[in-house]
Amino acid sequence: MLYDEPDLYDAHYIGYRDDLPFYTRLAADTGSPVLELGAGTGRVTEALALAGHEVLAVDLSPTMLATAEARLGRAGVMDRVRLLEADMRSLRLNERFPLVIAPFNALMHAYTLDDQDRTLDVVRQHLEDGGVFAFDLYVPNFGPEGVLRREPDFRGRQPGEGVLREDVLFVQEMDRTAQLVTTTYFHDAVTRDGSLRRRVTELRQRYYTRFEVERLCRAGGFRLRVYGDFDRSRYGEGSPLMVCLARHERAA
């Protein structure tokens, strides 16, 4: 899986910054500490900590968290961050937070209805009264199934020793009954001697529709607002994302 190979994960998303102003501004509005579910290699965690916020960053992958620890150490912000290896479906802390976030499609790893319900229960148990749960998901808009394609947004990383360039090809397969998309990536490094080094990894995601997300949140007792991008523009036809803000009010 891609999440077991953090160097490849970071190579994919090294240039992605679209969501950082949204989450850092939101944390400034709500206050910290922030509970981050699906922290990965600490890309969003680092931005929040550099902005002065305290973060409890949770991820299930020890290899991703090790990379996050190294990143945060280089940034000099480990004094503001706690890293925790845990499952977002079963996390239990004796703490509440004004802001819980699941950035960059983290909820797409709640593959079943039970996974989703359990994750929302975790969020509910860890939110302060009137707190905010924020998350983003991409809008399903897949290309041809079973066709090998080049990853157009791959910006790569500094080529390693003896490497001329890196490219990524991918192929997607759909399970429409389960609403699962499996993407197989072929990471190709062309070396100076003309040979090819290939690493193959896989990413599995459970995709959502707009009203499905609203029904999920409403059933969990959340009031939801859905935007079409991180600028909080109106969600509509052609929106690339579902950027979501949800609030849960506790019964008196």
C-alpha positions in Angstrom: 0.0 0.0 0.0 1.1 3.6 -0.7 0.7 4.4 3.1 3.4 1.8 3.9 5.9 3.6 1.7 6.1 7.2 3.0 8.9 8.2 0.6 6.6 7.5 -2.4 3.7 9.1 -0.7 5.6 12.3 -0.1 7.0 12.2 -3.7 3.4 12.3 -4.9 2.2 15.2 -2.7 5.4 17.2 -2.1 3.9 20.2 -3.9 0.4 20.0 -2.6 -0.5 23.0 -0.5 -4.1 23.8 -1.5 -5.6 22.8 1.8 -3.1 24.4 4.2 -4.5 28.0 4.4 -8.0 26.5 5.0 -7.0 24.4 7.9 -4.6 26.9 9.5 -7.2 29.7 9.3 -9.8 27.3 10.7 -7.6 26.5 13.7 -7.0 30.2 14.2 -10.8 30.7 14.4 -11.5 27.8 16.7 -8.4 27.7 18.8 -6.2 24.7 19.6 -5.3 22.0 20.4 -6.3 20.3 17.2 -7.0 16.6 16.8 -5.9 15.5 13.4 -7.1 12.1 12.1 -5.1 10.5 9.4 -2.0 12.7 9.8 0.2 10.7 7.5 3.7 12.1 7.1 2.7 15.3 8.9 2.2 17.7 5.9 -0.9 19.4 7.5 0.5 18.9 11.0 3.6 20.8 10.2 1.6 23.8 8.8 -0.6 23.9 11.9 2.3 23.7 14.2 4.3 26.4 12.3 1.2 28.6 12.7 1.5 28.2 16.5 -1.1 25.6 17.1 -0.9 22.5 19.3 -1.7 19.3 17.5 -2.4 15.7 18.4 -1.7 13.9 15.2 -3.1 10.4 14.8 -2.3 7.8 12.2 -2.5 4.0 12.0 0.8 3.6 10.1 4.0 3.6 12.2 6.1 4.2 9.1 4.1 7.3 8.2 4.4 8.6 11.8 8.2 8.0 11.8 8.4 10.1 8.7 6.2 12.8 10.3 8.4 12.8 13.4 11.5 13.4 11.2 9.7 16.2 9.3 8.4 17.9 12.4 11.8 17.7 14.0 13.5 19.4 11.0 10.8 22.1 11.2 11.5 22.6 14.9 7.9 22.2 16.0 7.9 18.9 18.0 7.2 20.8 21.2 3.8 21.6 19.8 2.9 18.2 18.5 2.0 14.8 19.9 2.1 11.8 17.6 -0.1 8.9 18.3 -0.3 5.5 16.5 -4.0 4.7 16.7 -7.1 3.7 14.6 -9.5 6.6 13.9 -12.4 4.1 14.3 -11.5 3.2 17.9 -9.6 6.1 19.3 -10.4 6.8 23.0 -8.8 9.7 24.8 -9.9 11.5 27.9 -9.7 14.8 26.0 -11.9 17.1 24.0 -10.9 19.5 21.3 -12.4 22.6 19.7 -11.3 21.4 16.3 -11.1 17.8 14.9 -9.9 17.5 11.3 -9.6 14.6 8.8 -7.8 16.3 5.9 -6.9 15.1 2.4 -9.4 12.3 1.9 -8.8 10.6 5.3 -12.4 9.5 5.5 -12.0 7.7 2.3 -10.3 5.0 4.4 -13.5 4.3 6.3 -14.4 1.6 3.8 -17.7 0.3 5.3 -20.7 1.8 6.9 -19.6 0.5 10.3 -16.2 2.1 9.7 -17.9 5.4 9.0 -20.2 5.3 12.0 -17.4 4.3 14.3 -15.2 7.2 13.0 -18.0 9.7 13.5 -18.5 8.4 17.0 -14.8 9.0 17.7 -15.2 12.5 16.4 -18.3 13.1 18.5 -16.6 11.8 21.7 -13.6 14.1 21.2 -15.3 17.4 20.2 -15.9 20.2 22.7 -19.4 21.6 22.9 -19.9 23.7 19.8 -16.7 22.3 18.3 -16.0 21.9 14.6 -15.3 18.8 12.6 -13.6 19.7 9.3 -12.7 17.3 6.4 -12.4 17.2 2.7 -13.1 14.6 0.0 -12.6 14.7 -3.7 -15.6 14.5 -5.9 -15.8 11.2 -7.8 -14.8 12.0 -11.4 -12.8 9.0 -12.6 -11.2 8.5 -16.0 -11.3 5.3 -18.0 -11.2 2.2 -16.0 -8.4 -0.4 -16.5 -6.4 2.0 -18.8 -2.7 2.8 -18.0 -2.3 6.5 -17.7 0.4 9.0 -16.7 -0.1 10.9 -13.4 -0.3 14.5 -14.6 0.1 16.1 -11.2 3.2 14.2 -10.2 5.9 16.7 -9.5 8.4 14.2 -8.2 11.3 14.9 -6.0 15.0 15.5 -6.4 16.3 12.6 -8.5 18.5 10.2 -6.6 22.0 9.4 -7.5 22.3 8.1 -11.1 18.6 8.9 -11.8 17.7 11.1 -14.8 14.0 11.4 -14.0 11.0 9.9 -12.2 7.6 9.3 -13.7 4.4 7.8 -12.4 1.9 5.7 -14.3 -1.3 4.4 -12.8 -4.4 2.2 -13.5 -7.7 2.3 -11.7 -10.2 -0.4 -11.1 -13.7 0.2 -9.7 -15.9 -1.8 -7.3 -19.1 0.2 -7.8 -21.1 -1.9 -5.4 -18.8 -1.1 -2.5 -17.9 2.3 -3.9 -14.3 1.4 -3.8 -11.6 2.6 -6.2 -8.2 0.8 -6.3 -5.4 2.7 -7.9 -2.2 0.9 -8.8 0.8 3.1 -9.2 4.0 2.3 -11.2 6.8 4.5 -10.0 9.5 4.5 -12.7 13.0 5.9 -12.3 15.0 6.2 -15.5 18.7 5.9 -14.7 21.7 7.4 -16.5 22.7 4.0 -17.9 19.3 3.7 -19.5 17.8 1.1 -17.2 14.4 1.4 -15.5 13.7 0.9 -11.8 10.1 0.3 -11.1 8.2 0.2 -7.7 4.6 -0.8 -7.7 2.2 0.3 -4.9 -1.5 0.5 -4.4 -4.1 2.9 -3.0 -7.6 1.9 -2.0 -10.3 4.5 -1.3 -14.0 4.5 -0.6 -15.6 7.4 -2.5 -18.7 9.4 -1.5 -21.4 11.4 -3.1 -22.5 14.8 -1.8 -25.9 13.8 -0.3 -24.4 10.6 1.1 -22.0 12.7 3.1 -24.8 14.9 4.3 -26.9 11.9 5.3 -23.9 10.3 7.1 -23.3 13.4 9.1 -27.0 14.1 9.9 -27.4 10.5 11.1 -24.4 11.1 13.4 -26.0 14.2 14.9 -23.9 16.8 13.0 -25.0 19.9 11.1 -23.1 20.1 7.9 -22.0 22.7 5.5 -20.4 21.6 2.2 -18.3 23.9 0.1 -16.9 23.3 -3.4 -13.3 24.2 -2.7 -11.0 25.5 0.1 -12.0 29.1 -0.7 -15.5 28.2 0.7 -17.1 28.7 -2.7 -20.5 27.3 -3.2 -20.7 23.6 -4.0 -22.1 22.9 -7.4 -21.7 21.1 -10.7 -18.0 21.1 -11.6 -16.8 21.5 -8.0 -13.6 19.4 -7.5 -14.0 18.9 -3.8 -16.4 18.5 -0.9 -14.9 20.7 1.8 -17.0 20.1 4.9 -17.6 21.8 8.2 -19.7 20.0 10.7 -20.9 20.9 14.2 -22.3 18.7 16.9 -24.3 20.1 19.8 -24.5 18.0 22.9 -27.8 17.4 24.6 -28.2 19.4 27.8 
